[in-house]
């Protein structure tokens, strides 16, 4: 399995055009396309068109789409070098631009490599006996199992006691079989919003304005630890980053994001429940 099959991304007669049918399983609890899904679709299309793996990508979200929409993805490879390709994927519904994804793709042979941050010491996913319930099961969040390891119950968050900005959650996609590729990591990186309410001490989250992904080494792993750091929240917006670790401590990717801070529409529907 790969990110393209998880998304249901469809090829066309053109190698630089793809179509993403928007289904409830690709949407947030607000019934709009989950931001990380848009980034993932752009990355998958760029990798397919270039024949190279993504190094770095960033996307700016422009407007919302929902179930029943068909998103057309047009890829332009601006520069194709010996080792690196630079390109863009523009996601549209009709005449409306939904998202613009820019990326660099490629691989280089180099004699030195290293990882210079360590995964924090946390309980294993099997040791967490609760999971986060966010939205209805048919949403994207319902397809991603989330087990908190540093997380305050929402019913205790009344806006009076802010956190330290750090939230840690193990996540996995039970239906996904295989090594997580850049598209799948782009989806999981968009779960930074879990840390927004935790940092501010409110029953809330955020809606993505952008997302940037930087990819490290790929290793097989079922679970990914999201080590979320909210650096600042001001003027109704929050800015943060996520270090994404495999179970063996390998840094798979680093996500960065700005989001619109929001209270949950139905906070009573968000809870921690026994596994």
C-alpha angles and dihedrals in degrees: 000000000000138000093269093059093044090053095044089234111179126210123221135202088276117073089215098052128074135171127220114196106209112229130175088256090065095049137087126241087270087065094245130115110286107246095230090054090060092050090046093051091050092048093048091050092047092049092049094048095045099036087225136108121252118257099176136354139179132186137190117210113221108173142349132263130182146195114321095031120117112216115209115210119202118190125206119187101205099180126017111190133175092267108006133049122197118202151146136227117203116201117205142170106203107312094340120102109220103177140351116213121193122189148169116218134187149082132248133195108232128160098227133059137151149164115234103184123065128219109253118250106263137153115272117259090254089058093059107089097188135059133202117253111200113156143356115307094250093061125090090258088056089059093053118072111216123194115184123219099168107025139120120224110255093232088065093055111093100152095260101096117047120201130232093263095253123111126171125199133165112222135185138167105230095197093051116095120190140030114328109250130201093274093054092045088052089058093049093045089062090067088086086110088078088074098049098076090038091057095047095039094238136122093251149088137193148264115234121249092179142344132210124193128193114188127216131177120337118226132161112268135152096202130043122202112221107206098191123196121186105198101184141351118197140146090014095304133100130204125200151138138229128214106206115206133187117227090263091056098259112148102235099178146335119231126197127189150165118210144179107251113232138175112237112265091221108018091175088068092060115079148136111254134184117268 
